[in-house]
Amino acid sequence: MKKYISSKKKGLPSNVVATALSAATTTLLSTVALANQDSVAELETIHLKAEESSYYIKNSSNAKITKPLLDTTRTIDVISKAQIDDRGAASLQDVLRTTPGITLGSGEGGTPMGDRPFIRGYEASTDILIDGMRDYARGSHEMFNLEAVEVTKGPGSVYSGRGSTGGTINLITKKPKQVTESEVSSELQTDGKGQSKYRFTTDNNVLVHDHVAIRLNAMLDRGDVARRDGVEVERWGIAPSITFGLNTPTRLTAAYSYLEFNDTPDMGTPFKNIANPDRKKPIESQAFETNFGRPEIDFRDYKSESFDLNFEHDFNENLKLRAVARDLKTTQDYFFSRPSFDNCNASSTGSCQTEDENLQYTSATRTSYRTSHVNSGQLNLQAKFKTGPIAHDLITGVDYSKERIGTKDMKVSGVGNEINDFYHPTRKYYPDFSIAYGPETKAGEITNTGVYVFDTVSLHPLFDVNLGLRFDDYKSSNFKDTVTEKLWNYQVGAIYKIAPQGRFYANFATSSNPSGDNLGQAGGADGVASGNRLGDNIKAEKTRSIELGSKWEVLNDRLALNAALFETRKTDARSTDAEGIVSVDGENRVRGIELSATGQITPLWDISAGYSYLDSNLLDGGFVKQGTNYIANPNNGNQLKFIAKNSANLWSTYQVMDQLRVGGGATYVGKRFADDNNEYYLPAHIRLDAFAAYQVLPEFGLQLNINNITNERIYDASHLGIFSTVAPGRSFALKGTYRF
């Protein structure tokens, strides 16, 4: 049994973590300095704006995509490390919050907490990859060990297997490189009202030998969330890696990563009130900072640990082999207070109806303890060859994964559901609060073996065809019911090279969502639409997409301009038929337009801009029960929940002088419905940010970020309108970075 005290957090104390990280860094650098003093003596000065820090990344890090982004037949957005650093993003949510075409969702106990993005209208929480392999746990992701975030849009089962309906998010980790250099950053963030947060990161790369390099990344992040009372983060992570065989035909990289969160969760504000059905958006008359949870006892502990091996061998320039293996374990343990107006019902009168100064709300207890253990591997063979005058760039391979989910029962004592004042919530002390955990039990298991082949065929110097085919042998079991599927998915794309740096393309792709594809990572709020269901014994959902677009590299290839027109249609969506039986007779679709510009307008002027329009529609939601009968779903024709029709982003920086760079940006997210009925919605918002960086010395620079300048009340997400989560308010962050 665990007993919790309000001022205590689980996990290592920050001073212990900081000492450990500092010692690890110092030890690594000292060891190499003794072993290879010449390398240290020849270090070059690191400038603030190096060539490799461009916002425009020209190649995908997906091993199955061998051509430059200019020559790919789908939309792929790469958010580079340079842009992540300039924007001061610390988490994946920070990055996705300002990416057009992506909106965020929220967990609520059954649906676990963690990153829950929606890409082009479809959930992608279990379509997050790390270096091309699925991270199945519904967890949270940090930026300290990432080189880039790559978002591939449109159905992508041919690349990553099941799911990937709206796209995938691939997190590219840092790898050892052929240089000795280090970077240490220390950042202080404040909201100007007494809440502050400290963040420390270090990135150290040592070239031990011409063919051997070591890299160590570490992070400590602790303090308050801007403009949110009682909401705290306490996070640390470490990621060492070593590569043997740099610049040789045979290379082996071994990597380890450990990440730990000990946070106070924040579920935002109670939202819909059926006693006052005329109000369709969250109440905003209470203070921005108001915490409707119980921060004295609310907690979230998350741990992620992975071991990776990456082997590559180049037989020659035209034949290459790559093998990757990973062991990934995660644990998520939390207790949070779900705010709602469940204390009010349709017949309530008084303050429930008028929402006056005596309005009350409910704090309900939500708990979860879940583990995930994934073993996965990939084997790829790339071959370039010709059949007569036709050139081929072929990738073939196999991947395997086994994903196991575990749970523990949690018995909470000393606290229960409570009623509190909405405008002036009181804080209580819970001296007897404790949680008794039962033994860990197996909750489910998913195994999958996929075989795939891709071929980019150059039929003519001006015309390429991209073909992809994948077969998956899939099995999901909760140890009561089991689903097995044989899944076929494919992609057909064509690209016309209208100019040396201009392309027109068309692409057709499919995806499959079998039952149980997000087993243990989804709740029951979406009913039969949830991929968590196994007992219904129905076939996989099928999705197809067509995309037409154009890509250009202009201004001496520094700036990428992209435009895409697309439709994604799920033709076999889970629904209930007229007899109340679950089937795959439903249908929905998303049509849209995406525009983007990424790179440099001049060598001194960087830009990242994008616009997304998503027209989503529930074409056929099957039947719903009304009394003892089933009637046609009254939500047919409605917009899909959580999806903004319009979203846009502009971020730009300019090198004013050798030492000074300034910039800023704006992010717009349109109105989003929070429920299938299209009754309750989150209002549109505009977020304004500012940036300045000054290179004090060749080795030392300062950076200032002002995020959410106008202190806009931004709602990240809502869980079916029950509550709505609130993004951080205005913050000022000053970071010092020393490079040597």
Secondary structure as UniProt FT lines:
FT   STRAND          2..3
FT   TURN            6..7
FT   HELIX           14..35
FT   HELIX           37..41
FT   HELIX           51..53
FT   TURN            63..64
FT   HELIX           69..71
FT   STRAND          76..80
FT   HELIX           81..87
FT   HELIX           92..96
FT   TURN            97..98
FT   TURN            100..101
FT   STRAND          102..104
FT   STRAND          117..119
FT   TURN            120..121
FT   STRAND          122..123
FT   TURN            125..126
FT   STRAND          128..130
FT   TURN            131..132
FT   STRAND          133..134
FT   TURN            144..145
FT   STRAND          146..153
FT   HELIX           157..160
FT   STRAND          167..173
FT   STRAND          181..190
FT   STRAND          196..209
FT   TURN            210..211
FT   STRAND          212..224
FT   TURN            226..227
FT   TURN            229..230
FT   STRAND          232..244
FT   TURN            246..247
FT   STRAND          250..263
FT   STRAND          269..270
FT   TURN            274..275
FT   TURN            277..278
FT   TURN            288..289
FT   TURN            295..297
FT   STRAND          299..316
FT   TURN            317..318
FT   STRAND          319..340
FT   TURN            342..343
FT   TURN            346..347
FT   HELIX           351..354
FT   TURN            357..358
FT   STRAND          360..387
FT   TURN            388..389
FT   STRAND          390..407
FT   STRAND          410..413
FT   STRAND          418..421
FT   TURN            431..432
FT   STRAND          434..437
FT   STRAND          441..460
FT   TURN            461..462
FT   STRAND          463..477
FT   STRAND          482..499
FT   TURN            500..501
FT   STRAND          502..513
FT   TURN            515..520
FT   TURN            525..526
FT   HELIX           527..529
FT   TURN            531..532
FT   TURN            535..536
FT   STRAND          541..554
FT   TURN            555..558
FT   STRAND          559..576
FT   TURN            578..579
FT   STRAND          582..602
FT   TURN            603..604
FT   STRAND          605..620
FT   STRAND          623..626
FT   TURN            627..628
FT   STRAND          629..632
FT   TURN            634..637
FT   TURN            641..642
FT   STRAND          646..655
FT   STRAND          660..669
FT   STRAND          672..673
FT   TURN            676..677
FT   STRAND          681..682
FT   STRAND          685..695
FT   STRAND          700..707
FT   TURN            709..710
FT   STRAND          715..718
FT   TURN            720..721
FT   STRAND          723..726
FT   STRAND          731..739
//
